[in-house]
Amino acid sequence: MNVRRLIPSTALAGAVALGLVSLSACAGTSDAADGGSGGKLDVVASFYPMQYLAEQIGGGHVAVNTLTKPGVEPHDLELKPKQIGELGEADVVLYLKGIQPAVDKAISQAGVKNTVDAATLTKLETHSTGAGHEGHAHEGEGHEGEAPTTGDHAAGEEGHDHGSEAGADPHIWLDPVKYAEVAKGVGSALEKADPDHAADYKKNTDALVKKLGDLDTAFESGLKNTATKTFITTHSAFGYLAERYGLDQEGISGVDPESEPSPARIKELQDIAKQDKVSTVFFETLASDKTAKTLASDAGLKTDVLDPLEGITDASKGDDYIEVMRSNLAALQKALGAK
């Protein structure tokens, strides 16, 4: 799969967010920002959620490269040797371990100094993928013989690999509260990398955290009273969001959006839809919608988009993280029968 070369862009300035922070040998001094980017801090972001944080927090003080081209499914990203080499030249590299195996591997090969993994800036938890298990569990209660699922039972587990043995869910950016925690960590990392502009990074971080707090409030109030709490989606990216707002996510394909569900899973989802009065099957912009639409057709359900925000494209229902998340909220309110 072709991936665009790293192209500095002040518009992507905030990509710093969810990722790896790699500082040059001069990190910690103003010299870190005096590289080959016109005096700006040279930042590499692994994919959109990192990019957005860097843009918002870094502002005009950073020059940002992004590893994942718009429209490319981040999980499938492959890097060329030259891109891996360029990683080592960045002042700051941001990534989220467990989402993109190729990036995780490249970072270890590039020998990037002083890296910061976004997964270390908040607590990762384990969520049921919904795919392939017997019965399904509603948030906070046992169901059909399953143990209760709660938000904190796996918090702090070691290992963040996507689909790893530990099972930690890496999709932290879809919870505005956890994303705000990551934003604070990214802000601190930029302050250390470029202390001359620390005050601006702090101001920008505070402004972003405020916007994320407002988004959290909108979700909490908007999903407080709904006719059903269950939603079916292409892959299980929304575990943190479901947990935060008392919903029950049922993923067709588990954590891998490209995996095919078994016939037994399809039958199970049909039963769940009937039992929990589900009206809508959600699909996403960067993965195939074939299975979701087939399931919806067979079960007499509607379809809509619930965007996991792994990338922004022309098909996205919004131009940035906040806009797309508000579109997600509106889609959930409609599908769940919000009152």
Order of alpha helices (4+ residues) and beta strands (2+ residues): beta-alpha-beta-alpha-beta-alpha-beta-beta-beta-alpha-alpha-beta-alpha-beta-alpha-beta-alpha-beta-alpha
